[in-house]
């Protein structure tokens, strides 16, 4: 499936019918990691590859980076064909899940690592390191070592190192998955602002739906080595093309925030339901509901804290809900 048109105008990165198989011989057998994947990413766009482990998203990122060789297909960045080029000739910065900082080098030495061999004098190199550390909010940390930094600070150093050579493409492989929830949420916003400020074309791998929704211009949802749907976060969330894209919702999908409680008697799609479980989410509760007319199916409804106190507890008496027709999706 073609991953749609880029939202930022002309495509900068183009992946055409890329396939990859691990194991087997003679082009058959083994595990199909990618099956004819095509996508395009606009100049300055942030595209998220979203999907569960084993869906092919990291393999695709590694092929774009030249760290894996595709079995078939082509890759272009701007006017250059990248197919077959070694990683060092592809002009990208990459940030891995583990950051991969050198523990025996200072922060400044880590950031400067990718600048060596580029014909850059020491004064120019030091100025570039200082510029990058200021950009990521770590000015004054040049002489520290990675072990003296928090996880969030290490992530910023790794980002500064990836951006120091001024690459035309940025590749992110689940860069915040090792951080705790509060730091991760804060750095998502920082990274997105930085990416927009630099207008750098970015491909990011994640299995976190919330991360993709809050950061991406477009999302390519992957399953079984294929792109099963691509679009803006709103398109993916509001118009899922399959039960898989709708996060395993089953044959009937209605987003939790769309479920109406205590609807008017004349409202269509009214059901009697009972609370069977609940999850506290800070500013709201997510209720698991069982409805009389939908046996064997669990519905979820997001309810404000104030409204929750007016409803029965789990296992209590039934009450009316409604599923608005525009919010319903039914899959074969």
DAUR-V393561 format. One record per residue. N is the residue number from 1. RES is the residue in one small letter. SS is DSSP state (helix for helix, strand for strand, loop for the rest). OMEGA is omega in degrees with one decimal (none if undefined). D_LAST is the distance of its C-alpha to the last C-alpha in Angstrom with 1 decimal. Layout:
((N & RES & SS & OMEGA & D_LAST) (N & RES & SS & OMEGA & D_LAST))
//
This chain:
((1 & x & loop & 175.4 & 19.5) (2 & x & strand & -176.0 & 22.4) (3 & x & loop & 171.4 & 22.7) (4 & x & loop & 178.2 & 23.4) (5 & x & loop & 178.7 & 26.9) (6 & x & loop & -179.6 & 29.2) (7 & x & loop & -176.1 & 30.1) (8 & x & loop & 177.2 & 33.7) (9 & x & loop & -173.8 & 34.6) (10 & x & loop & -179.5 & 35.6) (11 & x & strand & 173.0 & 33.9) (12 & x & strand & 179.2 & 36.2) (13 & x & strand & 178.3 & 34.1) (14 & x & strand & 175.3 & 32.1) (15 & x & strand & -172.8 & 30.2) (16 & x & strand & 171.4 & 29.5) (17 & x & strand & -178.1 & 27.4) (18 & x & strand & 177.8 & 28.6) (19 & x & strand & 177.9 & 27.9) (20 & x & strand & 178.8 & 29.4) (21 & x & strand & 176.1 & 29.6) (22 & x & strand & -178.4 & 31.6) (23 & x & loop & -177.7 & 33.5) (24 & x & loop & 179.8 & 33.6) (25 & x & strand & 177.7 & 36.0) (26 & x & loop & 177.5 & 36.3) (27 & x & loop & 179.7 & 33.0) (28 & x & strand & -179.0 & 31.0) (29 & x & loop & 178.3 & 30.0) (30 & x & loop & -175.9 & 29.9) (31 & x & strand & 178.1 & 27.2) (32 & x & strand & -179.8 & 25.4) (33 & x & strand & 178.0 & 25.7) (34 & x & strand & -174.6 & 24.9) (35 & x & strand & 176.5 & 23.2) (36 & x & strand & -177.0 & 24.4) (37 & x & strand & 173.5 & 24.1) (38 & x & strand & 175.0 & 25.5) (39 & x & strand & 175.6 & 26.2) (40 & x & strand & -178.0 & 29.0) (41 & x & strand & -177.5 & 30.8) (42 & x & strand & 176.1 & 33.3) (43 & x & loop & 178.5 & 36.9) (44 & x & loop & -178.4 & 37.1) (45 & x & loop & 171.8 & 33.3) (46 & x & strand & 178.4 & 31.8) (47 & x & strand & 175.8 & 28.5) (48 & x & strand & 169.0 & 26.8) (49 & x & strand & -172.2 & 24.9) (50 & x & strand & 176.7 & 22.6) (51 & x & loop & -178.5 & 20.9) (52 & x & loop & 176.3 & 21.7) (53 & x & loop & 177.7 & 24.6) (54 & x & loop & -177.4 & 24.3) (55 & x & loop & 178.4 & 21.8) (56 & x & loop & -174.1 & 24.7) (57 & x & helix & 179.7 & 25.7) (58 & x & helix & 176.2 & 29.3) (59 & x & helix & 178.6 & 29.8) (60 & x & helix & 178.5 & 29.0) (61 & x & helix & -179.4 & 31.5) (62 & x & helix & 176.6 & 34.1) (63 & x & helix & 175.3 & 33.8) (64 & x & helix & -179.2 & 34.3) (65 & x & helix & -176.3 & 37.3) (66 & x & loop & 179.0 & 38.6) (67 & x & loop & 170.6 & 38.5) (68 & x & loop & 176.8 & 36.3) (69 & x & loop & 175.5 & 36.5) (70 & x & loop & 174.2 & 33.5) (71 & x & loop & 179.0 & 33.2) (72 & x & strand & 177.9 & 32.2) (73 & x & strand & -177.0 & 31.8) (74 & x & strand & 178.7 & 34.0) (75 & x & strand & 176.3 & 34.6) (76 & x & strand & 172.0 & 36.7) (77 & x & strand & -172.7 & 38.1) (78 & x & loop & 179.6 & 39.9) (79 & x & loop & -175.7 & 42.1) (80 & x & strand & 170.4 & 42.3) (81 & x & strand & -177.9 & 40.3) (82 & x & loop & -176.1 & 39.7) (83 & x & loop & 177.5 & 38.5) (84 & x & loop & 179.8 & 41.0) (85 & x & loop & 175.0 & 43.0) (86 & x & loop & -177.2 & 44.1) (87 & x & helix & -175.0 & 42.9) (88 & x & helix & -179.6 & 46.3) (89 & x & helix & -171.2 & 46.1) (90 & x & loop & 174.1 & 42.7) (91 & x & loop & 175.8 & 43.9) (92 & x & strand & 168.2 & 41.5) (93 & x & strand & -177.1 & 41.9) (94 & x & strand & 178.2 & 39.7) (95 & x & strand & -177.2 & 39.2) (96 & x & loop & 177.8 & 38.0) (97 & x & loop & -175.7 & 36.7) (98 & x & loop & -177.6 & 40.2) (99 & x & loop & 175.4 & 42.2) (100 & x & loop & 175.0 & 44.5) (101 & x & loop & 177.6 & 47.7) (102 & x & loop & -173.6 & 51.0) (103 & x & loop & -178.0 & 52.6) (104 & x & loop & 178.2 & 56.2) (105 & x & loop & 176.6 & 55.9) (106 & x & strand & 176.2 & 56.4) (107 & x & helix & -179.8 & 53.8) (108 & x & helix & -179.6 & 55.7) (109 & x & helix & 176.2 & 55.9) (110 & x & helix & -178.4 & 52.1) (111 & x & helix & -177.7 & 51.3) (112 & x & helix & -172.3 & 53.9) (113 & x & helix & -177.6 & 52.7) (114 & x & helix & -179.1 & 50.7) (115 & x & helix & 179.8 & 53.6) (116 & x & loop & 179.9 & 56.0) (117 & x & loop & 179.5 & 56.8) (118 & x & loop & 178.5 & 55.9) (119 & x & loop & -177.1 & 59.5) (120 & x & loop & 178.7 & 59.4) (121 & x & loop & -175.5 & 62.7) (122 & x & helix & -179.3 & 62.8) (123 & x & helix & 178.6 & 63.5) (124 & x & helix & -179.6 & 60.6) (125 & x & helix & 179.1 & 58.4) (126 & x & helix & 178.8 & 59.5) (127 & x & helix & 179.2 & 58.9) (128 & x & helix & 177.3 & 55.3) (129 & x & helix & 179.5 & 54.7) (130 & x & helix & 178.7 & 56.2) (131 & x & helix & -178.7 & 54.1) (132 & x & helix & 179.3 & 50.8) (133 & x & helix & 175.0 & 51.8) (134 & x & helix & -179.3 & 52.6) (135 & x & helix & -177.9 & 49.3) (136 & x & loop & 174.4 & 47.4) (137 & x & loop & -179.3 & 49.8) (138 & x & loop & 176.5 & 51.9) (139 & x & loop & -179.2 & 55.2) (140 & x & loop & -178.7 & 58.0) (141 & x & loop & -172.5 & 56.1) (142 & x & loop & -172.2 & 57.3) (143 & x & loop & 177.8 & 59.5) (144 & x & loop & 175.4 & 57.1) (145 & x & strand & -178.3 & 55.3) (146 & x & helix & -179.3 & 51.5) (147 & x & helix & 179.0 & 52.5) (148 & x & helix & -175.0 & 54.1) (149 & x & loop & 173.3 & 50.9) (150 & x & loop & 178.4 & 48.0) (151 & x & helix & 178.8 & 44.5) (152 & x & helix & 178.0 & 43.7) (153 & x & helix & 176.5 & 47.0) (154 & x & helix & 177.3 & 46.3) (155 & x & helix & 178.6 & 43.0) (156 & x & helix & 177.4 & 45.0) (157 & x & helix & 179.1 & 47.5) (158 & x & helix & 177.2 & 44.8) (159 & x & helix & 177.8 & 43.4) (160 & x & helix & 178.5 & 47.0) (161 & x & helix & -179.5 & 47.5) (162 & x & helix & -176.0 & 44.3) (163 & x & helix & -174.3 & 45.4) (164 & x & helix & -179.8 & 49.1) (165 & x & loop & -178.2 & 49.1) (166 & x & loop & -178.9 & 47.4) (167 & x & loop & 177.3 & 44.4) (168 & x & loop & -176.4 & 42.2) (169 & x & strand & 178.0 & 39.0) (170 & x & strand & -179.5 & 38.1) (171 & x & strand & -175.8 & 35.7) (172 & x & strand & -178.8 & 34.7) (173 & x & strand & -177.9 & 33.3) (174 & x & loop & -169.5 & 32.3) (175 & x & loop & -176.2 & 35.8) (176 & x & loop & -174.9 & 35.6) (177 & x & loop & -178.6 & 33.8) (178 & x & loop & -176.4 & 37.2) (179 & x & loop & 177.1 & 38.4) (180 & x & loop & -168.3 & 38.4) (181 & x & helix & -176.9 & 36.1) (182 & x & helix & 179.2 & 38.8) (183 & x & helix & -179.3 & 40.2) (184 & x & helix & -179.8 & 36.7) (185 & x & helix & 179.4 & 35.9) (186 & x & helix & -176.8 & 39.3) (187 & x & helix & 173.4 & 39.2) (188 & x & helix & -178.5 & 35.7) (189 & x & helix & 179.1 & 37.4) (190 & x & helix & -178.4 & 40.5) (191 & x & helix & 179.2 & 38.7) (192 & x & helix & 178.8 & 36.7) (193 & x & helix & 179.7 & 39.9) (194 & x & helix & 179.7 & 41.7) (195 & x & helix & 178.8 & 39.1) (196 & x & helix & -179.3 & 39.3) (197 & x & helix & -179.3 & 43.0) (198 & x & helix & -178.6 & 43.4) (199 & x & loop & -177.0 & 40.7) (200 & x & loop & 178.0 & 39.7) (201 & x & strand & -170.6 & 36.5) (202 & x & strand & 171.6 & 34.5) (203 & x & strand & -175.5 & 31.7) (204 & x & strand & 176.6 & 30.8) (205 & x & strand & 175.3 & 28.7) (206 & x & strand & 171.0 & 27.4) (207 & x & loop & -175.3 & 24.9) (208 & x & loop & -177.3 & 25.7) (209 & x & helix & -179.5 & 23.2) (210 & x & helix & 178.6 & 26.1) (211 & x & helix & 179.1 & 28.4) (212 & x & helix & -177.0 & 26.2) (213 & x & helix & -175.2 & 25.6) (214 & x & helix & -174.0 & 29.3) (215 & x & helix & -166.4 & 30.7) (216 & x & loop & 163.7 & 28.7) (217 & x & loop & 175.7 & 28.9) (218 & x & strand & 179.4 & 25.7) (219 & x & strand & 170.7 & 23.2) (220 & x & strand & -179.5 & 21.6) (221 & x & strand & -176.5 & 18.9) (222 & x & strand & 175.5 & 19.2) (223 & x & strand & 176.6 & 17.4) (224 & x & loop & 177.6 & 18.7) (225 & x & loop & 179.6 & 21.4) (226 & x & strand & 170.5 & 19.4) (227 & x & strand & -175.3 & 18.9) (228 & x & strand & 171.9 & 15.2) (229 & x & strand & 176.2 & 16.2) (230 & x & strand & 179.7 & 19.7) (231 & x & strand & 176.6 & 21.2) (232 & x & loop & 176.8 & 23.5) (233 & x & helix & 179.6 & 23.1) (234 & x & helix & 179.5 & 22.3) (235 & x & helix & -179.3 & 19.6) (236 & x & helix & -176.0 & 17.9) (237 & x & helix & -172.5 & 18.3) (238 & x & helix & -177.2 & 17.6) (239 & x & loop & -179.6 & 14.9) (240 & x & loop & -175.8 & 12.8) (241 & x & loop & -177.8 & 10.7) (242 & x & loop & 176.7 & 8.3) (243 & x & loop & 178.9 & 8.6) (244 & x & loop & 179.5 & 11.5) (245 & x & loop & 178.7 & 13.3) (246 & x & loop & 175.8 & 13.0) (247 & x & loop & 174.6 & 15.1) (248 & x & loop & -173.8 & 13.0) (249 & x & loop & -176.0 & 12.2) (250 & x & loop & -176.0 & 9.4) (251 & x & loop & -179.3 & 6.5) (252 & x & strand & -178.7 & 9.3) (253 & x & strand & 170.4 & 11.7) (254 & x & strand & -177.1 & 15.1) (255 & x & loop & -173.7 & 17.9) (256 & x & helix & -176.9 & 20.8) (257 & x & helix & -178.5 & 23.4) (258 & x & helix & -179.1 & 21.6) (259 & x & strand & -178.7 & 21.8) (260 & x & strand & 178.8 & 24.8) (261 & x & strand & 179.8 & 27.4) (262 & x & loop & -177.3 & 29.7) (263 & x & loop & 174.5 & 28.3) (264 & x & loop & -178.6 & 30.3) (265 & x & loop & -178.9 & 30.1) (266 & x & loop & -176.8 & 29.0) (267 & x & loop & 179.7 & 26.1) (268 & x & loop & 177.6 & 22.6) (269 & x & loop & 176.3 & 19.9) (270 & x & strand & -179.1 & 22.8) (271 & x & strand & 169.2 & 22.3) (272 & x & strand & -175.5 & 25.0) (273 & x & strand & 178.7 & 24.5) (274 & x & strand & 175.7 & 26.7) (275 & x & strand & 176.9 & 27.3) (276 & x & strand & 177.9 & 26.8) (277 & x & strand & 177.8 & 27.6) (278 & x & strand & 176.8 & 28.7) (279 & x & strand & 178.3 & 29.4) (280 & x & strand & -176.7 & 32.3) (281 & x & loop & 177.0 & 31.7) (282 & x & loop & -178.4 & 35.1) (283 & x & loop & -179.1 & 34.7) (284 & x & strand & 172.0 & 31.8) (285 & x & strand & 169.6 & 30.1) (286 & x & strand & -177.2 & 26.4) (287 & x & strand & 170.0 & 25.8) (288 & x & strand & -173.7 & 23.3) (289 & x & strand & 169.1 & 22.6) (290 & x & strand & -177.5 & 21.5) (291 & x & strand & -176.8 & 20.9) (292 & x & loop & -173.2 & 22.0) (293 & x & loop & 178.5 & 19.1) (294 & x & loop & -176.4 & 16.4) (295 & x & loop & 178.3 & 17.8) (296 & x & loop & -178.5 & 17.0) (297 & x & loop & 176.7 & 15.5) (298 & x & strand & 175.2 & 17.9) (299 & x & strand & 176.6 & 18.1) (300 & x & strand & 179.3 & 20.5) (301 & x & strand & 175.2 & 23.0) (302 & x & strand & -173.3 & 25.7) (303 & x & strand & 175.7 & 29.0) (304 & x & strand & -177.3 & 32.4) (305 & x & helix & -178.4 & 35.2) (306 & x & helix & -179.4 & 37.1) (307 & x & helix & -177.8 & 34.3) (308 & x & helix & -176.5 & 33.5) (309 & x & loop & 178.5 & 36.9) (310 & x & loop & -177.7 & 36.3) (311 & x & loop & 179.3 & 33.4) (312 & x & loop & 176.7 & 33.9) (313 & x & loop & 178.8 & 33.8) (314 & x & loop & -179.3 & 31.3) (315 & x & loop & -179.0 & 31.4) (316 & x & loop & -175.4 & 33.2) (317 & x & loop & -176.2 & 32.7) (318 & x & loop & 177.2 & 29.6) (319 & x & strand & -175.2 & 29.3) (320 & x & strand & 170.0 & 27.2) (321 & x & strand & 175.7 & 24.4) (322 & x & strand & 177.6 & 22.3) (323 & x & strand & -176.5 & 19.0) (324 & x & loop & -177.2 & 19.8) (325 & x & helix & -179.4 & 17.4) (326 & x & helix & -177.2 & 17.9) (327 & x & helix & -176.4 & 16.9) (328 & x & strand & 172.4 & 13.5) (329 & x & strand & 177.9 & 10.2) (330 & x & strand & -177.2 & 6.9) (331 & x & loop & 178.3 & 3.8) (332 & x & loop & none & 0.0))
//
